[in-house]
């Protein structure tokens, strides 16, 4: 199990450590000109993009929630709404997402959020032995099992992509 120190501590890594989740920390040199943070992580780390998950904050009837899905896929907002028990979901306003989670865009993690948000994870994530999620800073990923990700976030697993 990875341990955090002052140099690499983020709320996400601290939350995983507190929860007793085994994870591997992966750092890479982030290019601020990258068009897709998740695709950049997959390329820099040499990992299949289907295993690198992005965290999108959605607004479901005024409630902020999280949808976690492969960076290689697009979120189906209707499917996310259904998974979260609503009729409609829209992407959250970026500033509101950042304030609620405590993370900057491109580094929003599904764990260690300032205000923990209800979470849904795309079912395709469960097909992999391990997945990578943002560890709370651009250029930093945490690799863990899908089961641990579901457990630590309390997520609902559903088909979320198109």
Secondary structure, 3 states (H helix, E strand, C coil): CCCCCCCCCCHHHHHHHHCCCCCEEEECCCCCCCCCHHHHHHHHHCCCCCCEEEEEEEEECCEEEEEEEECCCCECHHHHHHHCCCCCCEECCHHHHHHHHCCCCCCCCCCCCCCCCEEEEEHHHHHCCCEEEEEEECCEEEEECHHHHHHHHCCEEECCEC
